[in-house]
Amino acid sequence: MKTEPRNKKLKSIKNGDRVAIRGEVFQVSSVRPQADSQNIQLELQGNDGGSVTVIGVPGARVSLAATP
């Protein structure tokens, strides 16, 4: 059974959530507001050990990945 990913606003993402970006799944390791703006910074860890930083507006939407 395949579960469709849920879209969630960036401002409601929490540490430990799993998000999908272009089919790749990342674990959220850190969520921080930007000091000089309303933007939110997410630190994401990939399955291969790599990491990526995403900065976006609070109303932007991301896909939550289904948990295995």
PQR file with spaces between the fields and no chain letter, atoms N, CA, C, O and H, PARSE charges and radii, in Angstrom:
ATOM       1  N    MET     1       0.846   -1.173    0.000 -0.4000 1.5000
ATOM       2  CA   MET     1       0.000    0.000    0.000 -0.0000 2.0000
ATOM       3  C    MET     1       0.894    1.240    0.000  0.5500 1.7000
ATOM       4  O    MET     1       1.752    1.392    0.869 -0.5500 1.4000
ATOM       5  N    LYS     2       0.694    2.105   -0.956 -0.4000 1.5000
ATOM       6  CA   LYS     2       1.488    3.323   -1.053 -0.0000 2.0000
ATOM       7  C    LYS     2       0.694    4.488   -0.475  0.5500 1.7000
ATOM       8  O    LYS     2      -0.466    4.703   -0.825 -0.5500 1.4000
ATOM       9  H    LYS     2      -0.004    1.982   -1.662  0.4000 1.0000
ATOM      10  N    THR     3       1.337    5.228    0.410 -0.4000 1.5000
ATOM      11  CA   THR     3       0.702    6.383    1.037 -0.0000 2.0000
ATOM      12  C    THR     3       1.149    7.639    0.314  0.5500 1.7000
ATOM      13  O    THR     3       2.341    7.836    0.080 -0.5500 1.4000
ATOM      14  H    THR     3       2.279    5.053    0.695  0.4000 1.0000
ATOM      15  N    GLU     4       0.197    8.487   -0.039 -0.4000 1.5000
ATOM      16  CA   GLU     4       0.518    9.761   -0.673 -0.0000 2.0000
ATOM      17  C    GLU     4       1.148   10.693    0.351  0.5500 1.7000
ATOM      18  O    GLU     4       0.693   10.749    1.494 -0.5500 1.4000
ATOM      19  H    GLU     4      -0.772    8.327    0.151  0.4000 1.0000
ATOM      20  N    PRO     5       2.193   11.429   -0.040 -0.5600 1.5000
ATOM      21  CA   PRO     5       2.801   12.374    0.905  0.2800 2.0000
ATOM      22  C    PRO     5       1.833   13.502    1.236  0.5500 1.7000
ATOM      23  O    PRO     5       1.014   13.901    0.407 -0.5500 1.4000
ATOM      24  N    ARG     6       1.941   14.008    2.457 -0.4000 1.5000
ATOM      25  CA   ARG     6       1.116   15.133    2.890 -0.0000 2.0000
ATOM      26  C    ARG     6       1.918   16.406    2.738  0.5500 1.7000
ATOM      27  O    ARG     6       3.108   16.441    3.049 -0.5500 1.4000
ATOM      28  H    ARG     6       2.606   13.685    3.130  0.4000 1.0000
ATOM      29  N    ASN     7       1.264   17.452    2.259 -0.4000 1.5000
ATOM      30  CA   ASN     7       1.914   18.761    2.180 -0.0000 2.0000
ATOM      31  C    ASN     7       1.680   19.494    3.488  0.5500 1.7000
ATOM      32  O    ASN     7       0.578   19.486    4.036 -0.5500 1.4000
ATOM      33  H    ASN     7       0.297   17.423    2.007  0.4000 1.0000
ATOM      34  N    LYS     8       2.733   20.124    3.975 -0.4000 1.5000
ATOM      35  CA   LYS     8       2.674   20.823    5.246 -0.0000 2.0000
ATOM      36  C    LYS     8       3.424   22.136    5.114  0.5500 1.7000
ATOM      37  O    LYS     8       4.435   22.208    4.415 -0.5500 1.4000
ATOM      38  H    LYS     8       3.629   20.130    3.530  0.4000 1.0000
ATOM      39  N    LYS     9       2.935   23.181    5.782 -0.4000 1.5000
ATOM      40  CA   LYS     9       3.623   24.469    5.752 -0.0000 2.0000
ATOM      41  C    LYS     9       4.961   24.357    6.463  0.5500 1.7000
ATOM      42  O    LYS     9       5.107   23.620    7.439 -0.5500 1.4000
ATOM      43  H    LYS     9       2.114   23.123    6.350  0.4000 1.0000
ATOM      44  N    LEU    10       5.928   25.099    5.958 -0.4000 1.5000
ATOM      45  CA   LEU    10       7.283   25.069    6.506 -0.0000 2.0000
ATOM      46  C    LEU    10       7.298   25.402    7.992  0.5500 1.7000
ATOM      47  O    LEU    10       8.062   24.813    8.756 -0.5500 1.4000
ATOM      48  H    LEU    10       5.809   25.697    5.166  0.4000 1.0000
ATOM      49  N    LYS    11       6.448   26.352    8.404 -0.4000 1.5000
ATOM      50  CA   LYS    11       6.444   26.778    9.805 -0.0000 2.0000
ATOM      51  C    LYS    11       5.949   25.681   10.751  0.5500 1.7000
ATOM      52  O    LYS    11       6.137   25.805   11.962 -0.5500 1.4000
ATOM      53  H    LYS    11       5.827   26.830    7.783  0.4000 1.0000
ATOM      54  N    SER    12       5.327   24.617   10.248 -0.4000 1.5000
ATOM      55  CA   SER    12       4.840   23.551   11.125 -0.0000 2.0000
ATOM      56  C    SER    12       5.740   22.311   11.121  0.5500 1.7000
ATOM      57  O    SER    12       5.409   21.310   11.755 -0.5500 1.4000
ATOM      58  H    SER    12       5.175   24.516    9.265  0.4000 1.0000
ATOM      59  N    ILE    13       6.872   22.367   10.416 -0.4000 1.5000
ATOM      60  CA   ILE    13       7.829   21.266   10.402 -0.0000 2.0000
ATOM      61  C    ILE    13       8.602   21.261   11.719  0.5500 1.7000
ATOM      62  O    ILE    13       8.962   22.317   12.240 -0.5500 1.4000
ATOM      63  H    ILE    13       7.141   23.181    9.901  0.4000 1.0000
ATOM      64  N    LYS    14       8.855   20.065   12.251 -0.4000 1.5000
ATOM      65  CA   LYS    14       9.563   19.932   13.528 -0.0000 2.0000
ATOM      66  C    LYS    14      10.779   19.026   13.371  0.5500 1.7000
ATOM      67  O    LYS    14      10.877   18.264   12.408 -0.5500 1.4000
ATOM      68  H    LYS    14       8.563   19.207   11.827  0.4000 1.0000
ATOM      69  N    ASN    15      11.709   19.115   14.331 -0.4000 1.5000
ATOM      70  CA   ASN    15      12.852   18.209   14.353 -0.0000 2.0000
ATOM      71  C    ASN    15      12.354   16.771   14.323  0.5500 1.7000
ATOM      72  O    ASN    15      11.382   16.430   14.997 -0.5500 1.4000
ATOM      73  H    ASN    15      11.629   19.733   15.113  0.4000 1.0000
ATOM      74  N    GLY    16      13.013   15.940   13.551 -0.4000 1.5000
ATOM      75  CA   GLY    16      12.638   14.535   13.467 -0.0000 2.0000
ATOM      76  C    GLY    16      11.679   14.213   12.335  0.5500 1.7000
ATOM      77  O    GLY    16      11.547   13.049   11.957 -0.5500 1.4000
ATOM      78  H    GLY    16      13.803   16.217   13.003  0.4000 1.0000
ATOM      79  N    ASP    17      10.999   15.229   11.780 -0.4000 1.5000
ATOM      80  CA   ASP    17      10.117   14.982   10.638 -0.0000 2.0000
ATOM      81  C    ASP    17      10.950   14.510    9.448  0.5500 1.7000
ATOM      82  O    ASP    17      12.141   14.805    9.358 -0.5500 1.4000
ATOM      83  H    ASP    17      11.107   16.175   12.087  0.4000 1.0000
ATOM      84  N    ARG    18      10.323   13.786    8.553 -0.4000 1.5000
ATOM      85  CA   ARG    18      10.965   13.356    7.317 -0.0000 2.0000
ATOM      86  C    ARG    18      10.276   14.090    6.174  0.5500 1.7000
ATOM      87  O    ARG    18       9.052   14.042    6.053 -0.5500 1.4000
ATOM      88  H    ARG    18       9.356   13.546    8.626  0.4000 1.0000
ATOM      89  N    VAL    19      11.053   14.767    5.336 -0.4000 1.5000
ATOM      90  CA   VAL    19      10.496   15.510    4.214 -0.0000 2.0000
ATOM      91  C    VAL    19      11.049   14.956    2.909  0.5500 1.7000
ATOM      92  O    VAL    19      12.162   14.432    2.864 -0.5500 1.4000
ATOM      93  H    VAL    19      12.047   14.806    5.434  0.4000 1.0000
ATOM      94  N    ALA    20      10.259   15.077    1.850 -0.4000 1.5000
ATOM      95  CA   ALA    20      10.672   14.612    0.530 -0.0000 2.0000
ATOM      96  C    ALA    20      10.878   15.813   -0.379  0.5500 1.7000
ATOM      97  O    ALA    20      10.017   16.688   -0.477 -0.5500 1.4000
ATOM      98  H    ALA    20       9.354   15.502    1.886  0.4000 1.0000
ATOM      99  N    ILE    21      12.033   15.845   -1.046 -0.4000 1.5000
ATOM     100  CA   ILE    21      12.344   16.892   -2.011 -0.0000 2.0000
ATOM     101  C    ILE    21      12.742   16.197   -3.297  0.5500 1.7000
ATOM     102  O    ILE    21      13.767   15.517   -3.354 -0.5500 1.4000
ATOM     103  H    ILE    21      12.732   15.134   -0.966  0.4000 1.0000
ATOM     104  N    ARG    22      11.925   16.369   -4.333 -0.4000 1.5000
ATOM     105  CA   ARG    22      12.178   15.721   -5.627 -0.0000 2.0000
ATOM     106  C    ARG    22      12.437   14.232   -5.496  0.5500 1.7000
ATOM     107  O    ARG    22      13.330   13.687   -6.146 -0.5500 1.4000
ATOM     108  H    ARG    22      11.092   16.921   -4.286  0.4000 1.0000
ATOM     109  N    GLY    23      11.656   13.582   -4.658 -0.4000 1.5000
ATOM     110  CA   GLY    23      11.751   12.139   -4.508 -0.0000 2.0000
ATOM     111  C    GLY    23      12.784   11.657   -3.499  0.5500 1.7000
ATOM     112  O    GLY    23      12.777   10.481   -3.133 -0.5500 1.4000
ATOM     113  H    GLY    23      10.931   14.024   -4.131  0.4000 1.0000
ATOM     114  N    GLU    24      13.669   12.532   -3.043 -0.4000 1.5000
ATOM     115  CA   GLU    24      14.669   12.154   -2.043 -0.0000 2.0000
ATOM     116  C    GLU    24      14.117   12.468   -0.652  0.5500 1.7000
ATOM     117  O    GLU    24      13.509   13.517   -0.441 -0.5500 1.4000
ATOM     118  H    GLU    24      13.674   13.487   -3.340  0.4000 1.0000
ATOM     119  N    VAL    25      14.333   11.557    0.289 -0.4000 1.5000
ATOM     120  CA   VAL    25      13.816   11.729    1.644 -0.0000 2.0000
ATOM     121  C    VAL    25      14.935   12.192    2.569  0.5500 1.7000
ATOM     122  O    VAL    25      16.041   11.652    2.549 -0.5500 1.4000
ATOM     123  H    VAL    25      14.828   10.705    0.118  0.4000 1.0000
ATOM     124  N    PHE    26      14.628   13.200    3.377 -0.4000 1.5000
ATOM     125  CA   PHE    26      15.586   13.772    4.328 -0.0000 2.0000
ATOM     126  C    PHE    26      14.964   13.809    5.716  0.5500 1.7000
ATOM     127  O    PHE    26      13.754   13.983    5.863 -0.5500 1.4000
ATOM     128  H    PHE    26      13.730   13.640    3.393  0.4000 1.0000
ATOM     129  N    GLN    27      15.803   13.645    6.732 -0.4000 1.5000
ATOM     130  CA   GLN    27      15.380   13.776    8.129 -0.0000 2.0000
ATOM     131  C    GLN    27      15.698   15.194    8.578  0.5500 1.7000
ATOM     132  O    GLN    27      16.812   15.676    8.370 -0.5500 1.4000
ATOM     133  H    GLN    27      16.785   13.504    6.613  0.4000 1.0000
ATOM     134  N    VAL    28      14.730   15.867    9.193 -0.4000 1.5000
ATOM     135  CA   VAL    28      14.942   17.227    9.686 -0.0000 2.0000
ATOM     136  C    VAL    28      15.738   17.149   10.987  0.5500 1.7000
ATOM     137  O    VAL    28      15.281   16.559   11.965 -0.5500 1.4000
ATOM     138  H    VAL    28      13.826   15.476    9.362  0.4000 1.0000
ATOM     139  N    SER    29      16.934   17.749   10.995 -0.4000 1.5000
ATOM     140  CA   SER    29      17.765   17.701   12.195 -0.0000 2.0000
ATOM     141  C    SER    29      17.738   19.009   12.981  0.5500 1.7000
ATOM     142  O    SER    29      18.120   19.037   14.151 -0.5500 1.4000
ATOM     143  H    SER    29      17.305   18.229   10.200  0.4000 1.0000
ATOM     144  N    SER    30      17.288   20.096   12.343 -0.4000 1.5000
ATOM     145  CA   SER    30      17.251   21.383   13.032 -0.0000 2.0000
ATOM     146  C    SER    30      16.271   22.309   12.327  0.5500 1.7000
ATOM     147  O    SER    30      16.219   22.359   11.099 -0.5500 1.4000
ATOM     148  H    SER    30      16.977   20.073   11.392  0.4000 1.0000
ATOM     149  N    VAL    31      15.499   23.036   13.117 -0.4000 1.5000
ATOM     150  CA   VAL    31      14.582   24.060   12.599 -0.0000 2.0000
ATOM     151  C    VAL    31      14.849   25.330   13.385  0.5500 1.7000
ATOM     152  O    VAL    31      14.737   25.348   14.611 -0.5500 1.4000
ATOM     153  H    VAL    31      15.541   22.995   14.115  0.4000 1.0000
ATOM     154  N    ARG    32      15.209   26.408   12.666 -0.4000 1.5000
ATOM     155  CA   ARG    32      15.526   27.676   13.331 -0.0000 2.0000
ATOM     156  C    ARG    32      14.937   28.846   12.558  0.5500 1.7000
ATOM     157  O    ARG    32      14.975   28.851   11.328 -0.5500 1.4000
ATOM     158  H    ARG    32      15.300   26.394   11.670  0.4000 1.0000
ATOM     159  N    PRO    33      14.391   29.842   13.261 -0.5600 1.5000
ATOM     160  CA   PRO    33      13.982   31.072   12.581  0.2800 2.0000
ATOM     161  C    PRO    33      15.213   31.893   12.218  0.5500 1.7000
ATOM     162  O    PRO    33      16.215   31.862   12.932 -0.5500 1.4000
ATOM     163  N    GLN    34      15.142   32.619   11.126 -0.4000 1.5000
ATOM     164  CA   GLN    34      16.222   33.535   10.748 -0.0000 2.0000
ATOM     165  C    GLN    34      16.094   34.784   11.608  0.5500 1.7000
ATOM     166  O    GLN    34      14.994   35.305   11.793 -0.5500 1.4000
ATOM     167  H    GLN    34      14.327   32.645   10.546  0.4000 1.0000
ATOM     168  N    ALA    35      17.201   35.258   12.128 -0.4000 1.5000
ATOM     169  CA   ALA    35      17.192   36.388   13.059 -0.0000 2.0000
ATOM     170  C    ALA    35      16.711   37.689   12.416  0.5500 1.7000
ATOM     171  O    ALA    35      16.024   38.478   13.066 -0.5500 1.4000
ATOM     172  H    ALA    35      18.095   34.835   11.978  0.4000 1.0000
ATOM     173  N    ASP    36      17.058   37.920   11.165 -0.4000 1.5000
ATOM     174  CA   ASP    36      16.758   39.211   10.550 -0.0000 2.0000
ATOM     175  C    ASP    36      15.543   39.195    9.623  0.5500 1.7000
ATOM     176  O    ASP    36      15.284   40.176    8.927 -0.5500 1.4000
ATOM     177  H    ASP    36      17.616   37.279   10.637  0.4000 1.0000
ATOM     178  N    SER    37      14.797   38.089    9.610 -0.4000 1.5000
ATOM     179  CA   SER    37      13.617   38.015    8.746 -0.0000 2.0000
ATOM     180  C    SER    37      12.631   36.994    9.303  0.5500 1.7000
ATOM     181  O    SER    37      12.872   36.398   10.353 -0.5500 1.4000
ATOM     182  H    SER    37      15.007   37.292   10.176  0.4000 1.0000
ATOM     183  N    GLN    38      11.528   36.797    8.600 -0.4000 1.5000
ATOM     184  CA   GLN    38      10.542   35.795    9.006 -0.0000 2.0000
ATOM     185  C    GLN    38      10.865   34.413    8.439  0.5500 1.7000
ATOM     186  O    GLN    38      10.150   33.450    8.713 -0.5500 1.4000
ATOM     187  H    GLN    38      11.333   37.281    7.747  0.4000 1.0000
ATOM     188  N    ASN    39      11.927   34.311    7.659 -0.4000 1.5000
ATOM     189  CA   ASN    39      12.281   33.034    7.042 -0.0000 2.0000
ATOM     190  C    ASN    39      12.645   31.978    8.084  0.5500 1.7000
ATOM     191  O    ASN    39      13.037   32.289    9.208 -0.5500 1.4000
ATOM     192  H    ASN    39      12.509   35.093    7.437  0.4000 1.0000
ATOM     193  N    ILE    40      12.500   30.724    7.669 -0.4000 1.5000
ATOM     194  CA   ILE    40      12.815   29.580    8.524 -0.0000 2.0000
ATOM     195  C    ILE    40      13.946   28.791    7.870  0.5500 1.7000
ATOM     196  O    ILE    40      13.955   28.587    6.656 -0.5500 1.4000
ATOM     197  H    ILE    40      12.181   30.472    6.755  0.4000 1.0000
ATOM     198  N    GLN    41      14.898   28.351    8.689 -0.4000 1.5000
ATOM     199  CA   GLN    41      16.024   27.570    8.187 -0.0000 2.0000
ATOM     200  C    GLN    41      15.887   26.131    8.671  0.5500 1.7000
ATOM     201  O    GLN    41      15.745   25.885    9.869 -0.5500 1.4000
ATOM     202  H    GLN    41      14.891   28.517    9.675  0.4000 1.0000
ATOM     203  N    LEU    42      15.928   25.182    7.739 -0.4000 1.5000
ATOM     204  CA   LEU    42      15.881   23.760    8.071 -0.0000 2.0000
ATOM     205  C    LEU    42      17.223   23.130    7.739  0.5500 1.7000
ATOM     206  O    LEU    42      17.770   23.370    6.662 -0.5500 1.4000
ATOM     207  H    LEU    42      16.043   25.382    6.766  0.4000 1.0000
ATOM     208  N    GLU    43      17.757   22.331    8.647 -0.4000 1.5000
ATOM     209  CA   GLU    43      18.936   21.514    8.374 -0.0000 2.0000
ATOM     210  C    GLU    43      18.413   20.105    8.138  0.5500 1.7000
ATOM     211  O    GLU    43      17.725   19.542    8.989 -0.5500 1.4000
ATOM     212  H    GLU    43      17.312   22.136    9.522  0.4000 1.0000
ATOM     213  N    LEU    44      18.742   19.534    6.976 -0.4000 1.5000
ATOM     214  CA   LEU    44      18.252   18.219    6.600 -0.0000 2.0000
ATOM     215  C    LEU    44      19.403   17.247    6.441  0.5500 1.7000
ATOM     216  O    LEU    44      20.456   17.610    5.916 -0.5500 1.4000
ATOM     217  H    LEU    44      19.301   19.992    6.284  0.4000 1.0000
ATOM     218  N    GLN    45      19.215   16.012    6.891 -0.4000 1.5000
ATOM     219  CA   GLN    45      20.201   14.948    6.748 -0.0000 2.0000
ATOM     220  C    GLN    45      19.674   13.925    5.754  0.5500 1.7000
ATOM     221  O    GLN    45      18.532   13.478    5.857 -0.5500 1.4000
ATOM     222  H    GLN    45      18.360   15.716    7.318  0.4000 1.0000
ATOM     223  N    GLY    46      20.515   13.557    4.790 -0.4000 1.5000
ATOM     224  CA   GLY    46      20.148   12.553    3.808 -0.0000 2.0000
ATOM     225  C    GLY    46      20.516   11.162    4.280  0.5500 1.7000
ATOM     226  O    GLY    46      21.293   11.007    5.222 -0.5500 1.4000
ATOM     227  H    GLY    46      21.443   13.921    4.706  0.4000 1.0000
ATOM     228  N    ASN    47      19.960   10.148    3.632 -0.4000 1.5000
ATOM     229  CA   ASN    47      20.259    8.759    3.983 -0.0000 2.0000
ATOM     230  C    ASN    47      21.726    8.421    3.752  0.5500 1.7000
ATOM     231  O    ASN    47      22.263    7.513    4.386 -0.5500 1.4000
ATOM     232  H    ASN    47      19.329   10.273    2.867  0.4000 1.0000
ATOM     233  N    ASP    48      22.376    9.147    2.848 -0.4000 1.5000
ATOM     234  CA   ASP    48      23.780    8.878    2.535 -0.0000 2.0000
ATOM     235  C    ASP    48      24.736    9.609    3.478  0.5500 1.7000
ATOM     236  O    ASP    48      25.951    9.541    3.291 -0.5500 1.4000
ATOM     237  H    ASP    48      21.940    9.885    2.332  0.4000 1.0000
ATOM     238  N    GLY    49      24.210   10.307    4.486 -0.4000 1.5000
ATOM     239  CA   GLY    49      25.045   11.023    5.445 -0.0000 2.0000
ATOM     240  C    GLY    49      25.281   12.478    5.086  0.5500 1.7000
ATOM     241  O    GLY    49      25.818   13.233    5.897 -0.5500 1.4000
ATOM     242  H    GLY    49      23.223   10.363    4.637  0.4000 1.0000
ATOM     243  N    GLY    50      24.891   12.886    3.885 -0.4000 1.5000
ATOM     244  CA   GLY    50      25.038   14.276    3.474 -0.0000 2.0000
ATOM     245  C    GLY    50      24.007   15.154    4.139  0.5500 1.7000
ATOM     246  O    GLY    50      23.017   14.667    4.685 -0.5500 1.4000
ATOM     247  H    GLY    50      24.455   12.273    3.226  0.4000 1.0000
ATOM     248  N    SER    51      24.243   16.449    4.092 -0.4000 1.5000
ATOM     249  CA   SER    51      23.286   17.378    4.685 -0.0000 2.0000
ATOM     250  C    SER    51      23.035   18.536    3.736  0.5500 1.7000
ATOM     251  O    SER    51      23.842   18.827    2.853 -0.5500 1.4000
ATOM     252  H    SER    51      25.048   16.845    3.648  0.4000 1.0000
ATOM     253  N    VAL    52      21.906   19.185    3.935 -0.4000 1.5000
ATOM     254  CA   VAL    52      21.526   20.329    3.120 -0.0000 2.0000
ATOM     255  C    VAL    52      20.777   21.316    4.009  0.5500 1.7000
ATOM     256  O    VAL    52      20.064   20.918    4.931 -0.5500 1.4000
ATOM     257  H    VAL    52      21.250   18.949    4.653  0.4000 1.0000
ATOM     258  N    THR    53      20.943   22.598    3.727 -0.4000 1.5000
ATOM     259  CA   THR    53      20.226   23.651    4.444 -0.0000 2.0000
ATOM     260  C    THR    53      19.195   24.251    3.503  0.5500 1.7000
ATOM     261  O    THR    53      19.509   24.603    2.366 -0.5500 1.4000
ATOM     262  H    THR    53      21.522   22.922    2.979  0.4000 1.0000
ATOM     263  N    VAL    54      17.969   24.364    3.982 -0.4000 1.5000
ATOM     264  CA   VAL    54      16.881   24.962    3.207 -0.0000 2.0000
ATOM     265  C    VAL    54      16.394   26.180    3.976  0.5500 1.7000
ATOM     266  O    VAL    54      16.133   26.098    5.176 -0.5500 1.4000
ATOM     267  H    VAL    54      17.714   24.078    4.906  0.4000 1.0000
ATOM     268  N    ILE    55      16.273   27.309    3.287 -0.4000 1.5000
ATOM     269  CA   ILE    55      15.732   28.527    3.893 -0.0000 2.0000
ATOM     270  C    ILE    55      14.516   28.935    3.086  0.5500 1.7000
ATOM     271  O    ILE    55      14.585   29.041    1.862 -0.5500 1.4000
ATOM     272  H    ILE    55      16.485   27.375    2.312  0.4000 1.0000
ATOM     273  N    GLY    56      13.399   29.163    3.766 -0.4000 1.5000
ATOM     274  CA   GLY    56      12.184   29.522    3.058 -0.0000 2.0000
ATOM     275  C    GLY    56      11.234   30.324    3.915  0.5500 1.7000
ATOM     276  O    GLY    56      11.432   30.473    5.121 -0.5500 1.4000
ATOM     277  H    GLY    56      13.342   29.076    4.761  0.4000 1.0000
ATOM     278  N    VAL    57      10.206   30.835    3.280 -0.4000 1.5000
ATOM     279  CA   VAL    57       9.177   31.600    3.980 -0.0000 2.0000
ATOM     280  C    VAL    57       8.275   30.634    4.736  0.5500 1.7000
ATOM     281  O    VAL    57       8.093   29.497    4.301 -0.5500 1.4000
ATOM     282  H    VAL    57      10.045   30.714    2.301  0.4000 1.0000
ATOM     283  N    PRO    58       7.706   31.067    5.863 -0.5600 1.5000
ATOM     284  CA   PRO    58       6.901   30.175    6.703  0.2800 2.0000
ATOM     285  C    PRO    58       5.716   29.533    5.987  0.5500 1.7000
ATOM     286  O    PRO    58       5.313   28.426    6.343 -0.5500 1.4000
ATOM     287  N    GLY    59       5.157   30.201    4.995 -0.4000 1.5000
ATOM     288  CA   GLY    59       3.987   29.670    4.297 -0.0000 2.0000
ATOM     289  C    GLY    59       4.310   28.706    3.171  0.5500 1.7000
ATOM     290  O    GLY    59       3.399   28.122    2.584 -0.5500 1.4000
ATOM     291  H    GLY    59       5.484   31.101    4.705  0.4000 1.0000
ATOM     292  N    ALA    60       5.596   28.526    2.854 -0.4000 1.5000
ATOM     293  CA   ALA    60       5.985   27.583    1.797 -0.0000 2.0000
ATOM     294  C    ALA    60       5.578   26.179    2.213  0.5500 1.7000
ATOM     295  O    ALA    60       5.535   25.869    3.403 -0.5500 1.4000
ATOM     296  H    ALA    60       6.336   29.001    3.330  0.4000 1.0000
ATOM     297  N    ARG    61       5.279   25.332    1.238 -0.4000 1.5000
ATOM     298  CA   ARG    61       4.839   23.974    1.534 -0.0000 2.0000
ATOM     299  C    ARG    61       5.901   22.970    1.144  0.5500 1.7000
ATOM     300  O    ARG    61       6.581   23.117    0.129 -0.5500 1.4000
ATOM     301  H    ARG    61       5.314   25.584    0.271  0.4000 1.0000
ATOM     302  N    VAL    62       6.029   21.940    1.974 -0.4000 1.5000
ATOM     303  CA   VAL    62       6.917   20.817    1.700 -0.0000 2.0000
ATOM     304  C    VAL    62       6.112   19.541    1.836  0.5500 1.7000
ATOM     305  O    VAL    62       5.056   19.531    2.468 -0.5500 1.4000
ATOM     306  H    VAL    62       5.476   21.820    2.799  0.4000 1.0000
ATOM     307  N    SER    63       6.606   18.468    1.246 -0.4000 1.5000
ATOM     308  CA   SER    63       5.934   17.165    1.355 -0.0000 2.0000
ATOM     309  C    SER    63       6.551   16.376    2.486  0.5500 1.7000
ATOM     310  O    SER    63       7.766   16.184    2.536 -0.5500 1.4000
ATOM     311  H    SER    63       7.465   18.476    0.732  0.4000 1.0000
ATOM     312  N    LEU    64       5.698   15.914    3.405 -0.4000 1.5000
ATOM     313  CA   LEU    64       6.164   15.017    4.451 -0.0000 2.0000
ATOM     314  C    LEU    64       6.238   13.625    3.864  0.5500 1.7000
ATOM     315  O    LEU    64       5.309   13.184    3.187 -0.5500 1.4000
ATOM     316  H    LEU    64       4.711   16.070    3.365  0.4000 1.0000
ATOM     317  N    ALA    65       7.328   12.930    4.116 -0.4000 1.5000
ATOM     318  CA   ALA    65       7.496   11.586    3.595 -0.0000 2.0000
ATOM     319  C    ALA    65       6.762   10.597    4.500  0.5500 1.7000
ATOM     320  O    ALA    65       6.681   10.790    5.713 -0.5500 1.4000
ATOM     321  H    ALA    65       8.083   13.288    4.666  0.4000 1.0000
ATOM     322  N    ALA    66       6.238    9.552    3.902 -0.4000 1.5000
ATOM     323  CA   ALA    66       5.574    8.509    4.671 -0.0000 2.0000
ATOM     324  C    ALA    66       6.624    7.792    5.505  0.5500 1.7000
ATOM     325  O    ALA    66       7.730    7.542    5.026 -0.5500 1.4000
ATOM     326  H    ALA    66       6.304    9.395    2.916  0.4000 1.0000
ATOM     327  N    THR    67       6.292    7.461    6.740 -0.4000 1.5000
ATOM     328  CA   THR    67       7.236    6.745    7.581 -0.0000 2.0000
ATOM     329  C    THR    67       7.165    5.261    7.255  0.5500 1.7000
ATOM     330  O    THR    67       6.079    4.720    7.044 -0.5500 1.4000
ATOM     331  H    THR    67       5.394    7.665    7.129  0.4000 1.0000
ATOM     332  N    PRO    68       8.326    4.599    7.213 -0.5600 1.5000
ATOM     333  CA   PRO    68       8.326    3.178    6.862  0.2800 2.0000
ATOM     334  C    PRO    68       7.719    2.307    7.933  0.5500 1.7000
ATOM     335  O    PRO    68       7.651    1.088    7.774 -0.5500 1.4000
